[in-house]
Amino acid sequence: MTFSFSFNGIRKPFLFCEDEGRKESVFAPVSRNLLTLPGMPGAHLESTDTLVRVIQQPVFFQGIDDDELSNMEEELAEWLLTEKPAPLIFDKRPNRTYYAVVDGSFDIEEALHIGQGIITFVCPDPYKYGEEKTDPFPEGGIITNSGSAETPPVINLEVTQKVTFAMVQKGVEDYMLIGEPTEVTVTPVDTRTLLLSEDGSTIDTWLAATSEMGNSEGTIGYDGSGITAPSYGAGSSYHGPFVYKEVPLTGDFEIELRGQILSGIKETGRFGFSLFDEQLRNIGMMLAVDNSIYLERKDAEGRVGPYIGDNVNYAISHSNYRFEWENFPAYLRLRRVGDTFEFYVARVLGDGTHMNPLTRLWTTVNDAHRGRLKYIGIFIEKHGSTPSPHTNRIDYIRAYGLSQATIDQTPYIAYPGDVITFNHETREILINGIDRTDLKAFGARYFMLNNGKNLLTLLPQGAFNASVTFKERFK
């Protein structure tokens, strides 16, 4: 009976494996480091190193015509020669995954011409993995790892009440902690006050932008998923609906917006927010944009003050944030504390992970940029007569007033609806997909789940809906 394998998620119908001649260690190879002492029989075992796993797999090819050989060489090279380890699954062990690269000595041309060869897979991570599993955080705290080796967990905490800290402890000594537990004499405080939250369901209460803010064309709408532009109106430059809302006067603030622009060749579009003070002076702006009719290209922009020229007062622009993407699910955030503006942009994956993040700081010396925030505007636009993008939508916008905790106060670090992630595999701490390793407490460390039973404790109790995700590892 013939069998094959998948590598990097791909199978080839003309490639098959042979059992005879296959070489692989039964378990991840180890090297013992021994210390010998004069006069002592044998040696002391000082330590053990786990080495890379090497798999030598004989293969043969069937159903390839001579005319197809040259094309097959390129096809196999593109498939097998990866920059990073990729998942490798053999048909005979479909419930085990290796992470491997192909040894560069494999001669694809020769193997195709003689119809057989030996592919050498090198596994820098020598372990085999089972399927990924996600378990709710158990009431008794016992998580069972049925693998034969320890494995790193990913712990997700959906916040259900305001917290000043979050801690997961394994056993007695290992723990991960962010924030600070409050003492009885210390008062927890909100350093963020919600000023505005809009997901489109009340967008009809927003007003069309005034002439001092900018032009508003077309109509704003809500499609059940977010804020859209049913009509962009007309114009030779960027045009579309631009609406605003008043918020309580605020000195220090944070604005976050999430949206999506999906556009192809010939299509243009952009969305974002613009901020104004009591005198209707423009404090700052951020946007995501497709501004090319020739390329599937996306940029982000972040500016202090009004537009006074290309690349003037821009902390983020095409010069530091430009990618060849068809789809840009964007997260934009602007924070001002004192005279310092912090701009942040990232591409958001389906699981909430932030990719391609960029943070830039700008300290202003201009009084016109120091005004208190009073009006928040949002816009969804396209350029001239270009076709409308497939998707040009704002999922939500939120605004917060910021304050500083005093020395005798402890700030909340997460609020209901936030998601805290302790990723012990990638050694990351995230809140809503954003890196918050800065909150990691002294002494806290990433840990592994031992094989067998692990006792985990979650604090503060009752503050999270938690889950634990991991892959069982096998030697």
C-alpha positions in Angstrom: 0.0 0.0 0.0 1.5 3.4 -1.0 1.6 6.4 1.2 2.8 10.0 1.0 3.0 13.1 3.1 2.0 16.7 3.3 4.6 19.5 3.7 3.7 23.1 4.4 0.1 22.1 3.9 0.6 20.8 0.4 0.6 17.2 -1.1 1.9 16.1 -4.5 -0.2 13.4 -6.3 2.8 12.1 -8.1 5.1 11.6 -5.1 5.1 8.5 -2.9 7.1 7.2 0.1 8.9 3.9 0.6 9.3 2.2 4.0 12.5 0.4 3.1 15.5 2.6 3.8 13.6 5.1 5.9 15.7 6.4 8.8 14.4 8.2 11.9 15.2 8.1 15.5 12.3 6.7 17.6 12.6 9.6 20.0 14.2 13.1 19.8 18.0 12.4 19.9 19.8 13.4 23.1 23.4 14.0 24.0 24.6 13.2 27.6 27.2 15.5 29.1 29.4 13.5 31.5 31.9 14.6 34.1 34.7 12.1 34.9 36.7 12.4 38.1 40.0 10.7 38.8 39.6 7.6 40.9 35.8 7.5 40.5 34.2 4.7 38.5 32.2 5.9 35.6 31.1 9.5 35.5 28.6 12.1 36.8 25.7 13.0 34.4 25.9 16.8 34.4 23.2 17.6 31.8 21.4 16.4 28.7 21.0 18.2 25.4 18.2 17.5 23.0 19.5 17.5 19.5 17.8 18.1 16.1 15.8 15.3 14.6 16.7 14.0 11.1 14.4 12.0 8.9 15.7 10.4 5.8 12.6 9.4 3.6 13.0 7.4 0.4 10.6 8.6 -2.2 9.6 7.7 -5.8 7.7 9.5 -8.5 4.9 8.1 -10.8 2.8 9.5 -13.6 5.2 12.2 -14.8 5.9 12.5 -18.5 9.3 13.5 -19.8 7.9 16.7 -21.1 6.8 17.7 -17.6 10.2 17.1 -15.9 11.5 20.7 -16.2 8.3 22.2 -14.8 8.3 19.6 -12.0 11.8 20.6 -11.0 10.6 24.2 -10.3 7.4 23.0 -8.7 9.2 20.8 -6.3 11.8 23.4 -5.5 9.1 26.0 -4.7 7.4 23.4 -2.5 10.3 21.8 -0.6 12.8 24.7 -0.2 11.3 26.9 2.6 13.0 29.6 4.6 11.5 28.4 7.9 10.5 25.1 9.3 7.1 24.0 8.0 4.6 21.4 9.2 5.3 17.8 7.9 2.7 15.1 8.3 3.1 11.5 7.0 0.1 9.5 6.0 1.1 6.7 8.4 1.0 9.0 11.4 -1.7 11.6 10.6 -2.0 12.6 14.2 1.6 13.7 14.5 3.2 16.8 13.1 6.8 17.6 12.6 8.3 21.0 11.9 11.0 20.6 9.3 13.1 22.0 6.5 14.5 20.0 3.6 18.3 19.5 3.6 19.7 21.4 0.7 21.6 18.4 -0.6 18.5 16.8 -2.1 19.1 16.8 -5.9 15.6 17.4 -7.3 16.7 17.1 -10.9 18.5 13.8 -10.5 15.6 12.3 -8.3 13.1 13.2 -11.0 15.1 11.7 -13.9 15.8 8.4 -12.2 12.3 8.3 -10.6 13.4 8.1 -7.0 15.5 9.7 -4.3 15.9 10.3 -0.6 14.6 13.5 1.0 16.3 14.5 4.2 14.1 16.5 6.6 15.8 18.4 9.4 13.7 19.3 12.4 15.3 22.1 14.5 12.5 21.5 16.9 12.9 17.8 17.5 9.5 17.1 19.0 6.4 15.7 17.3 3.1 17.4 18.0 -0.5 16.3 18.3 -3.5 18.4 17.3 -4.0 21.7 18.9 -6.6 21.6 21.7 -8.4 24.3 23.6 -9.9 23.6 27.0 -12.0 25.9 29.2 -10.1 26.8 32.4 -11.2 24.0 34.7 -12.9 24.7 38.0 -10.4 22.5 39.8 -7.5 24.0 37.9 -6.2 20.7 36.6 -4.9 20.7 33.0 -3.7 17.3 31.7 -0.9 17.1 29.1 -1.0 13.6 27.7 2.1 14.1 25.6 5.5 12.7 26.6 7.2 16.1 26.8 6.4 19.4 28.4 4.7 21.9 26.1 4.1 25.7 26.2 0.5 26.9 26.7 -1.4 29.9 25.3 -3.8 31.2 28.0 -6.6 33.5 27.0 -8.5 35.6 29.6 -11.7 37.3 28.5 -12.1 40.1 31.1 -15.5 40.3 32.8 -14.8 43.0 35.4 -12.2 45.7 35.8 -8.9 44.4 37.1 -5.6 45.9 38.3 -3.8 42.6 37.7 -4.0 39.2 36.0 -2.1 36.2 37.2 -1.9 32.5 36.2 0.2 30.3 38.6 1.4 26.8 37.9 2.1 24.8 41.0 4.0 26.7 43.7 6.9 28.4 41.9 5.9 29.2 38.3 3.6 32.1 37.6 2.8 34.8 35.0 1.6 38.2 36.4 0.9 41.5 34.8 -0.2 44.6 36.7 -0.3 45.0 40.4 -2.6 43.4 43.1 -4.1 46.2 45.2 -3.4 46.4 48.9 -6.2 47.2 51.3 -4.9 50.7 51.8 -4.6 51.5 48.1 -7.5 52.6 45.9 -7.9 51.2 42.4 -8.5 54.0 39.9 -9.7 54.4 36.3 -7.0 56.1 34.2 -9.2 55.8 31.1 -12.7 57.3 31.0 -14.9 56.3 28.0 -16.0 59.4 26.1 -17.4 57.8 23.0 -18.1 54.4 21.5 -19.7 53.9 18.1 -20.1 50.7 16.0 -22.5 52.2 13.5 -25.7 51.4 15.3 -26.2 55.0 16.3 -24.4 56.6 13.4 -27.5 58.6 12.4 -26.9 60.8 15.5 -23.7 62.1 14.1 -23.6 65.4 12.2 -22.2 66.3 8.8 -18.8 68.0 9.0 -18.7 71.8 9.1 -16.8 73.7 6.4 -14.0 74.3 8.9 -13.5 70.6 9.4 -13.7 69.6 5.7 -16.2 68.6 3.0 -18.8 65.9 3.4 -20.3 64.3 0.4 -22.7 61.3 0.0 -24.2 59.5 2.9 -23.0 57.5 5.9 -24.7 54.2 6.8 -24.7 51.1 8.9 -24.7 47.6 7.3 -25.0 45.5 10.5 -21.3 45.0 10.7 -20.0 48.5 10.8 -20.1 52.1 9.4 -20.2 52.3 5.6 -20.7 54.8 2.8 -23.8 53.9 0.7 -23.0 56.9 -1.4 -19.6 58.8 -1.9 -21.1 61.8 -3.6 -19.0 63.4 -6.3 -15.6 65.1 -6.6 -12.3 65.1 -8.4 -10.2 64.4 -5.3 -11.0 62.3 -2.2 -14.7 62.6 -1.4 -17.3 60.8 0.7 -19.2 61.2 4.0 -17.4 63.0 6.8 -19.4 63.2 10.1 -18.5 64.3 13.6 -19.7 64.1 17.2 -19.0 66.3 20.3 -17.3 64.7 23.4 -16.6 66.1 26.9 -13.6 68.5 26.8 -10.5 66.4 27.3 -6.8 67.2 27.6 -5.1 63.8 27.4 -6.9 61.3 25.3 -6.8 58.0 23.4 -8.7 57.3 20.1 -8.8 53.8 18.6 -10.5 52.8 15.4 -10.7 49.5 13.6 -11.8 49.1 10.0 -11.2 47.3 6.8 -10.3 48.3 3.2 -10.5 45.5 0.6 -9.7 46.8 -2.9 -8.1 45.8 -6.1 -6.6 47.3 -9.2 -8.3 50.6 -10.3 -10.1 50.9 -7.0 -9.2 53.5 -4.3 -10.5 54.3 -0.9 -9.7 55.4 2.6 -11.2 55.7 6.1 -10.1 57.3 9.4 -10.6 59.9 12.0 -9.8 63.6 12.5 -9.8 65.4 15.9 -10.7 69.0 16.7 -10.4 71.4 19.7 -12.8 74.0 21.0 -11.8 76.4 18.3 -12.3 73.8 15.6 -8.5 73.6 15.1 -7.4 70.2 13.7 -5.4 68.4 16.5 -4.5 65.3 14.5 -5.6 62.7 12.1 -5.1 59.0 11.2 -6.2 56.9 8.2 -5.8 53.8 6.2 -5.8 54.2 2.4 -5.5 52.6 -1.0 -4.3 55.4 -3.2 -3.1 53.5 -6.3 -5.1 52.5 -9.4 -2.2 50.3 -10.6 -1.3 48.3 -7.5 -3.0 46.5 -4.7 -1.2 48.7 -2.2 -2.1 50.0 1.2 -0.7 52.8 3.3 -1.4 54.3 6.7 -1.0 57.9 7.8 -0.8 59.7 11.1 -0.4 63.4 11.3 -0.2 66.1 14.0 -2.3 69.2 13.2 -4.0 70.1 9.9 -2.7 69.3 6.4 -0.1 71.8 5.4 1.8 69.7 2.9 2.9 66.2 1.9 5.0 64.6 4.7 4.8 67.7 6.8 3.9 66.9 10.5 3.4 63.2 9.5 4.7 60.6 12.0 3.3 57.8 9.9 3.1 57.9 6.1 3.9 55.9 3.0 7.6 56.4 3.9 7.3 54.0 6.8 4.0 52.1 6.4 3.3 50.8 2.9 2.5 47.2 1.9 1.4 45.3 -1.2 -1.9 44.0 0.3 -5.3 43.5 -1.3 -7.0 43.5 2.1 -6.1 45.8 5.0 -8.0 45.1 8.3 -6.5 48.1 10.1 -6.2 49.1 13.7 -5.4 52.8 14.2 -4.7 54.4 17.6 -3.7 58.0 18.6 -2.8 58.8 22.1 -1.9 62.3 23.4 -0.4 62.8 26.9 0.9 66.3 27.5 2.8 67.4 24.5 3.5 63.9 23.2 1.5 62.2 20.5 1.8 58.4 20.1 0.6 57.0 16.8 0.1 53.2 16.4 -1.1 51.2 13.4 -1.3 47.4 12.8 -2.9 44.8 10.5 -5.3 42.7 12.4 -5.7 39.0 11.8 -8.9 37.1 12.2 -7.9 35.9 15.7 -7.2 39.5 16.8 -3.4 39.2 16.5 -1.7 42.4 15.4 0.8 42.0 12.5 3.1 44.6 11.0 2.7 47.0 14.0 4.3 50.4 13.9 4.5 53.0 16.8 5.8 56.5 16.3 6.1 59.4 18.8 5.8 63.1 18.1 6.4 65.9 20.6 4.8 69.1 19.7 6.0 72.6 20.4 3.0 74.3 18.7 0.2 75.7 20.9 -2.3 75.0 18.1 -1.8 71.2 18.7 -2.3 71.5 22.5 -6.0 72.4 22.5 -8.5 70.3 24.4 -10.3 67.6 22.4 -14.0 68.5 21.8 -15.0 67.1 18.4 -14.2 63.7 16.8 -14.8 63.3 13.1 -14.8 60.1 11.0 -14.7 59.8 7.2 -15.0 57.1 4.5 -13.9 58.2 1.0 -12.7 57.3 -2.5 -10.8 59.2 -5.1 -12.4 60.9 -8.1 -14.4 58.6 -10.4 -12.5 55.4 -9.5 -14.6 52.4 -8.7 -15.7 51.9 -5.1 -13.7 49.4 -3.1 -15.2 46.0 -2.3 -15.0 46.9 1.4 -14.4 50.3 2.9 -15.8 50.1 6.4 -15.2 51.3 9.9 -16.0 48.6 12.4 -15.9 50.8 15.5 -14.3 53.9 17.0 -13.8 54.6 20.7 -12.5 57.6 22.6 -11.1 57.8 26.1 -10.0 60.5 28.4 -6.7 59.7 30.1 -5.4 60.6 33.6 -2.4 59.6 35.6 -2.5 57.4 38.8 -0.9 59.0 41.8 1.7 57.2 43.9 -0.9 55.8 46.4 -3.2 54.6 43.6 -3.2 51.4 41.5 -4.6 51.7 37.9 -6.9 49.3 36.2 -5.1 47.5 33.4 -8.0 45.8 31.7 -11.8 46.3 31.3 -14.8 44.1 30.5 -14.6 42.9 26.9 -10.8 43.1 26.8 -8.8 39.9 26.0 -5.5 39.2 27.8 -3.3 36.6 26.2 -0.3 34.9 27.9 1.5 33.2 25.0 4.1 31.0 26.6 5.1 29.6 23.2 6.0 32.9 21.5 6.8 34.6 24.9 4.3 37.4 24.3 1.8 39.2 26.5 -1.1 40.8 24.6 -4.2 42.8 25.5 -6.6 42.9 22.6 -3.8 41.8 20.3 -1.4 44.6 21.3 1.9 43.9 23.0 1.8 44.7 26.7 5.0 43.0 27.9 5.6 46.3 29.7 3.1 45.3 32.3 4.9 42.0 33.2 5.7 41.9 36.9 9.2 41.4 38.3 9.7 37.7 38.9 7.0 36.5 36.5 8.1 34.1 33.9 6.9 32.0 31.0 6.3 28.4 31.9 5.6 25.0 30.3 2.9 22.4 31.0 4.6 19.3 32.4 3.5 15.9 30.9 0.8 14.6 33.2 -1.4 16.8 35.5 -0.7 20.5 36.0 -2.4 22.6 38.7 -3.2 26.1 37.5 -4.5 28.9 39.6 -6.2 32.0 38.1 -6.4 35.4 39.9 -8.4 37.5 40.6 -11.1 34.8 40.9 -14.3 35.4 38.9 -12.8 38.2 36.8 -12.3 36.1 33.6 -13.7 33.6 31.2 -10.5 31.7 30.6 -9.2 29.0 28.2 -5.9 27.1 27.7 -4.7 26.2 24.3 -1.7 23.8 23.7 -0.3 21.1 21.5 0.8 17.9 23.1 4.5 17.2 22.4 6.1 13.8 22.0 9.7 12.9 22.3 
